[in-house]
Amino acid sequence: MAKPSEDWNVRPHGPLTSLGENLFTVVGELHMPLGESRRRMTIARLADGRLVIYSAIALDRDAISRLEALGTPSFLIVPSAVHRLDVAAWKKRYPSLVVVAPPGARDKVAEVVAVDCSEVDFHDPRVELSVVAGTAGQEFSLMVQTETGKTLVVNDLIFNLPVLKGASGMMMKLLGFGPGKPHMPKLVMMKLLRDKRAVRNQLETWADTAELERVLVSHGGPIEAPKATLRELAQSLT
């Protein structure tokens, strides 16, 4: 896997896509030892035009121009210690960015970019950043209210990769990745999950969120049946 760098290294990615008047996303590809994997960046636009960048990806010229047309990149959310690849490059390109890292991952993130804080109030009730319960402060989630409902953004807690083909797909399946449905990979849970009951309660709390429209994950497609999926994942932890 590539190492974090201050260079703006553009890797393959799709277009900047709107999911609402204040919510946007980009899906990219990342070369892993066992093959290509998907990764997602999410952008929330605050009422005053500032942009919240969650799990940053270096974008090509057209995409970054479209992003800058939306507003001012202001907050760089590093959702976990693993998602540091492009954060230094973003900070170098936009020096005024406020870098926010989870308290349990702050030291690791600080190895590649200076961290400003581990909590933030965006002064916009439609966008809320939270530490995921039961992860020992290692992961952030984001809740964004759009004109059609609420979108929950999570990082590595939930994967939703398609079934992968070939030898690499078989290996990924053995490791618990890519079953073709939303899941919590065992390898990830071994590192991330510290309090199973707290994580289960967190999933159930999210499932009870009014107007919850979808879940966006950093690795895989959107979850469009969020409440049932979150309750199913919570049940798997009992």
Wavefront OBJ file of the C-alpha trace (Angstrom):
o trace
v 0.000 0.000 0.000
v 1.253 3.517 -0.845
v 2.705 5.606 1.968
v 1.338 9.018 2.991
v 2.969 11.873 1.093
v 2.759 15.654 0.748
v 2.681 15.229 -3.030
v -0.703 15.572 -4.740
v -0.741 12.063 -6.221
v -3.963 11.555 -8.151
v -5.062 7.927 -8.280
v -8.021 6.636 -10.307
v -11.350 7.993 -9.149
v -14.829 8.729 -10.394
v -16.679 12.050 -10.680
v -17.738 14.329 -7.881
v -21.351 13.254 -7.306
v -24.119 15.176 -5.570
v -26.323 13.354 -3.055
v -28.036 16.532 -1.921
v -27.603 20.276 -2.032
v -25.052 20.039 0.792
v -23.657 16.497 0.391
v -21.210 15.181 -2.222
v -19.009 12.129 -2.692
v -16.166 10.758 -4.799
v -15.279 7.062 -5.143
v -11.695 6.147 -5.960
v -9.553 3.073 -6.399
v -6.615 2.091 -4.244
v -4.049 -0.583 -5.003
v -3.777 -3.093 -2.179
v -1.510 -6.160 -1.874
v -4.427 -8.427 -2.827
v -5.775 -6.221 -5.619
v -7.740 -3.020 -6.149
v -10.055 -1.714 -3.459
v -12.588 1.095 -3.402
v -12.306 4.137 -1.175
v -14.700 7.040 -0.712
v -14.371 10.711 0.135
v -17.429 12.568 1.432
v -17.904 16.336 1.367
v -20.476 18.226 3.439
v -21.172 21.872 2.620
v -21.995 24.030 5.618
v -24.567 26.825 5.534
v -21.855 29.489 5.251
v -20.136 27.775 2.286
v -17.311 26.104 4.178
v -16.600 22.493 3.189
v -16.038 19.522 5.481
v -13.771 16.947 3.821
v -14.150 13.433 5.286
v -11.540 10.805 4.295
v -9.695 12.924 1.747
v -8.685 11.748 -1.731
v -6.395 13.711 -4.054
v -8.576 14.684 -7.019
v -7.844 15.397 -10.657
v -8.067 18.930 -12.076
v -11.713 18.780 -13.126
v -12.945 17.286 -9.849
v -10.974 19.659 -7.631
v -12.258 22.609 -9.670
v -15.832 21.413 -9.140
v -15.166 20.964 -5.425
v -13.704 24.466 -5.070
v -16.760 25.840 -6.868
v -18.927 24.381 -4.097
v -17.215 26.333 -1.321
v -14.049 26.727 0.727
v -12.268 23.587 1.974
v -12.175 24.329 5.707
v -12.196 21.116 7.757
v -10.130 18.020 7.011
v -11.624 15.063 8.883
v -9.177 12.163 9.194
v -11.657 9.452 10.249
v -9.054 6.969 11.521
v -5.317 6.336 11.688
v -5.532 4.184 8.550
v -6.946 6.931 6.317
v -3.886 9.198 6.221
v -2.717 8.657 2.635
v -3.609 12.054 1.143
v -4.122 14.227 4.229
v -0.675 15.882 4.171
v -1.148 16.735 0.500
v -4.506 18.361 1.251
v -3.026 20.386 4.103
v -0.167 21.501 1.862
v -2.612 22.568 -0.857
v -4.999 24.269 1.585
v -2.884 25.478 4.557
v -5.872 26.985 6.379
v -7.598 23.606 6.742
v -8.483 22.643 10.304
v -7.273 19.053 10.727
v -9.516 16.951 12.962
v -8.546 13.423 14.096
v -10.236 11.006 16.521
v -8.725 11.145 20.020
v -7.660 7.494 19.890
v -5.929 7.989 16.527
v -4.556 11.492 17.023
v -0.936 10.452 17.646
v -0.801 8.256 14.522
v -2.370 10.935 12.353
v 0.072 13.488 13.781
v 2.918 11.436 12.329
v 1.966 12.702 8.856
v 0.100 15.982 9.476
v -0.311 18.383 12.389
v -3.633 17.793 14.135
v -5.580 20.823 15.322
v -8.293 19.152 17.390
v -10.273 15.997 18.110
v -13.720 17.591 18.299
v -15.341 20.428 16.431
v -18.597 22.355 16.254
v -19.379 23.291 12.660
v -22.053 25.784 13.789
v -24.444 24.114 11.385
v -27.049 21.792 12.954
v -27.261 19.794 9.724
v -23.709 18.411 10.050
v -22.464 16.579 13.158
v -19.158 14.810 13.757
v -19.021 12.081 16.428
v -16.632 9.499 17.825
v -17.990 5.999 17.222
v -18.810 4.412 20.580
v -16.916 1.266 21.519
v -13.868 1.991 19.334
v -11.698 3.554 22.050
v -11.912 6.837 20.184
v -10.324 5.426 17.044
v -13.006 6.318 14.484
v -15.210 9.246 13.500
v -18.698 9.161 11.996
v -20.508 12.021 10.308
v -24.250 12.669 10.176
v -25.481 14.995 7.435
v -29.030 16.293 7.067
v -29.995 16.995 3.457
v -33.256 18.175 1.950
v -34.435 14.549 1.589
v -33.256 12.956 4.848
v -30.181 12.075 6.862
v -27.029 10.347 5.659
v -24.727 8.532 8.075
v -21.076 8.447 7.013
v -18.855 5.774 8.586
v -15.309 4.750 7.870
v -13.963 1.235 8.523
v -16.642 0.029 10.928
v -18.773 -1.192 8.010
v -17.629 -2.399 4.576
v -19.903 -2.917 1.567
v -17.589 -4.277 -1.121
v -18.869 -6.306 -4.076
v -17.939 -9.945 -4.580
v -14.375 -9.936 -5.865
v -13.262 -12.284 -8.628
v -10.186 -14.416 -9.176
v -7.480 -15.533 -6.772
v -7.367 -12.155 -5.046
v -11.124 -12.362 -4.530
v -10.831 -15.793 -2.952
v -8.149 -14.543 -0.590
v -10.140 -11.450 0.315
v -13.151 -13.647 1.020
v -11.072 -15.850 3.333
v -9.993 -12.720 5.179
v -13.614 -11.645 5.554
v -13.734 -8.916 2.880
v -16.022 -8.640 -0.107
v -18.965 -10.980 0.631
v -21.174 -8.763 -1.523
v -23.187 -7.234 1.313
v -22.669 -4.844 4.237
v -20.490 -6.430 6.904
v -17.958 -5.783 9.639
v -14.753 -7.648 8.662
v -13.244 -9.654 11.494
v -9.736 -8.370 10.842
v -10.926 -4.792 11.111
v -12.991 -5.532 14.199
v -9.996 -7.076 15.946
v -8.254 -3.714 15.707
v -11.186 -1.345 15.971
v -13.716 -2.920 18.303
v -12.953 -2.427 21.993
v -16.411 -2.653 23.575
v -18.803 -4.919 21.692
v -21.873 -3.862 23.663
v -21.145 -0.176 23.076
v -20.717 -0.739 19.334
v -23.960 -2.725 19.226
v -25.765 0.098 21.041
v -24.261 2.597 18.614
v -25.546 0.647 15.621
v -29.008 0.419 17.182
v -29.030 4.138 17.969
v -28.180 4.930 14.357
v -30.926 2.547 13.191
v -33.442 4.498 15.277
v -32.436 7.827 13.709
v -35.424 9.600 12.213
v -35.249 10.255 8.462
v -32.170 8.064 8.026
v -31.909 7.728 4.255
v -28.609 5.954 3.620
v -25.237 4.964 5.023
v -22.067 5.883 3.166
v -19.029 3.725 3.882
v -15.417 4.432 2.984
v -15.060 1.041 1.308
v -17.939 0.022 -0.919
v -21.295 1.163 -2.177
v -23.969 3.142 -0.328
v -26.307 1.217 1.949
v -29.791 2.210 0.805
v -31.714 0.122 3.364
v -29.928 1.603 6.372
v -32.210 0.855 9.289
v -32.613 -2.869 8.591
v -28.909 -3.238 7.787
v -27.766 -1.485 10.958
v -30.071 -3.628 13.086
v -28.791 -6.773 11.369
v -25.190 -5.767 12.046
v -26.056 -4.966 15.666
v -27.654 -8.386 16.046
v -24.477 -10.018 14.743
v -22.657 -8.638 17.811
v -24.980 -10.240 20.368
l 1 2 3 4 5 6 7 8 9 10 11 12 13 14 15 16 17 18 19 20 21 22 23 24 25 26 27 28 29 30 31 32 33 34 35 36 37 38 39 40 41 42 43 44 45 46 47 48 49 50 51 52 53 54 55 56 57 58 59 60 61 62 63 64 65 66 67 68 69 70 71 72 73 74 75 76 77 78 79 80 81 82 83 84 85 86 87 88 89 90 91 92 93 94 95 96 97 98 99 100 101 102 103 104 105 106 107 108 109 110 111 112 113 114 115 116 117 118 119 120 121 122 123 124 125 126 127 128 129 130 131 132 133 134 135 136 137 138 139 140 141 142 143 144 145 146 147 148 149 150 151 152 153 154 155 156 157 158 159 160 161 162 163 164 165 166 167 168 169 170 171 172 173 174 175 176 177 178 179 180 181 182 183 184 185 186 187 188 189 190 191 192 193 194 195 196 197 198 199 200 201 202 203 204 205 206 207 208 209 210 211 212 213 214 215 216 217 218 219 220 221 222 223 224 225 226 227 228 229 230 231 232 233 234 235 236 237 238
